[in-house]
Amino acid sequence: MSLYEDRLFPVLLDWATRPLYRDRQRLLARASGRVLELGVGTGANFPLYSDKATEIHGIEPAEALLGLARQAADHCEQPQRFHLQTGDAQQLPYPDQHFDTVIACLVFCTIPDPDKAAAEAYRVLKPGGTLLALEHVLSERRWVQRVQKGMNPAWRHLACGCQLTRDTTRTFLNAGFRHVDSVHRRHPKLPAFASELLDGALIRP
């Protein structure tokens, strides 16, 4: 990992996602039971969990970010709820049907094999368990799609693997998830190329 990836980009990412604070707050408040958060990053989501989340597990492939996440967990109420480890969403180190809730928050844009990661999220969820997702996705507007596809090669490099052209809704549905109240919407405070969001809950039948 480079200095940019380890130190500078996490700060930039937390700054860039500030407009999504209330969206993350609303989504994370719905997490309950034994929870798994994919790609915890710096741990920015940790203060947003309610008491309904009785046990919170998190994975992060980057050791430098995981160190920051552990510091964030230590400063939360009930830090004993948090169980963090290095891990890969494409090969989760958990048994089948282990979690009540899985969180996918601005992470599926970066995972190298999103189909494999979605299948793993499905595997570790209990039947009837909930996938809570907040992901920026490929636009439904053609002119924005052209912008996203044109920007994607440079963006992927600058944003440490993040891609603007993922159809994450289709990825989840192909893995077997079903919509509960997830919607595809535009965020008014984000630039057009990154404003299209998948937001809400899907379920493992």
N, C-alpha and C positions, 0 to 999 in steps of 0.2 A: 504494500500500500504506500502511496505517496503522501507527502505533507498535505497536498491539496485535498486528497480523498479523506485523510484521517482527521484533519483539523479545520480546514477552511470550508470545505463543502458542507459539513454538518451545520455550521453556523449559517451559511447561506440558505440551506434547506429550511431550517427553522424559521428564518426571516421570511422566506418566500411563501411559506404555508400559513403565515399569520392570518390571512383572510379566511382561512378554513377553521379557525379556532372554535367558533360556535357550532359548526357542523360536526367537528370531532367531538366536542363536548356532548352534543345531543346523541351522537351515535354510541359513544363509549358508555354513556349512562344506561344504555339498554343491556349491556353485558351482564350475565349472571352465571352463578355456579362456578365450575372450574373452567377457566378461560385460557385460551392460547392466543397470543398476539404474534403475528408473523412479521419479522423485520422491525424490531422495536426501535432501531436507530439510536437516538440520544435519550430515549425514554420520555419524550415530550408528551406522550399520551397518559403517562402513569397517574398524574394528579386528577385525571378526568374520570377515573373509575369510581363507581358508587359502591356502597357496602354490599350490593347484590352480587358483586364479583368476589366470591369468597376465597378463591385461589387463582392467582394470575401467573401463568407461565409465559415466557417470552424467549424467542430465538433471534439471533442476529449473527450473520456470517462475519462481520468485520469486528475484530477484537478491540480496536480503538473505540468504536462506537459503543460496544458492549460495556466497556469501562465507564463511559459517560452515563449509560443507562443504569448501571449499578449505583452510581452516585445519585441519580435522580430517584431511584427506588428508595434509597436510604433516607431521603428527605421527605418521603410521603408518609401520611398516616398509615399505620399498620404495615410497615415495611416487610413484616414477616409473610405477608401474602404473596410477595414477589419471588419467583424462582426463574432465574435467567441463565441461559447457557448459549455457547456458540452452537449454531445450527443452520441447516439448509432447508428451506421450505420445500425443496424438491425431494427431500428424503428426511422426513420428520422422525426424531428419536423418541416417539411415543407409541404406545399400543393402540390397537383399533378401538374405536368407539370410547374414547377416553375423556372427551371434552364436551361441555354443554354449549360453549360459544367459541367461535374462532373469529379473530379480528383481522381484516385485510384493509389496512389504511395506508394508501399511497405506497404500495409495495409491489403490486403485480405489474406495474410498468417497468420494473427493473429486473425481476426474476428471469434468468435466462430461458427456462422452459416453463412457461406459465401453465400449460396443460398438465404437466406432471405435478406442479405445486397445487393446482386445484384438485387433482385426484387425491393428493395426500391430505389436503384439508378435509375433503369428504370422508376419507378413511378414518381420521382421528375423531371426527364428530360422532356423537351418539345419534341414533335415529331420532328425528324430531329436533335435533340440535340446530343452532342458528349460526349462519355466517353473516357477520356484520361488515359491510363493505363501503369504503369511501375511496374511489379510485378515479383518476382522470383517464379518459378513454377517447377512442377515435370519434371524431365529430360525426353527426348525422348530416351536417351541411357540407355540400360538395366543395365550396370554395375554401372552407376551413380545412377539410381533408387535404386539399392541395397544399395549403400552407404547412400543415403538420408533416406531410410526407416530404416536402422540400426541406423543412428544418431538421427533420429527424436525424440524419447522419451527424450533423454538428452538435445537435442537442444531446444525443446519446453520449458523445464524447465529453461534453462539458458537464453533464449531469450524472456522471458516473454510472452509465448504463441505462438510465431512464429513457423510455421510448414513448413517443407521442401517438403511436399508431396502433395501439393494442385494442382489440375488441374484447374487453374483459368480461362483459356480460355474456357473450357467446361462450367464452372459456368456461365460466361457471356452469352454465346450462349444459354444456357438453359433458361436464364432469358428473352430472346427475342432480345438481341443485335445482330448486324450484323457487320462483319468486314468492315473496310474502308481501312486502311493500316497497321493494327496491324500485327506483326510478332513474331514468336518464334525464339529467337536467343541466342547465347552464348556470354557472356561478357568476353573479354580476360584478364581482370584485377581482376577477382573474382575467388575464389576457385571453383573447379568443382561442388561441392555439392550445391553451391548457384549461379552458373553462368548462369543458364537457365532462360531467361527472356521473359515475354510477354510485348511487347513494341509497343505502337502506339494507334490508334484511332479506336473505335467502335461507332456505331450509333444506336440510338433508331429510328426505321423506323416510 
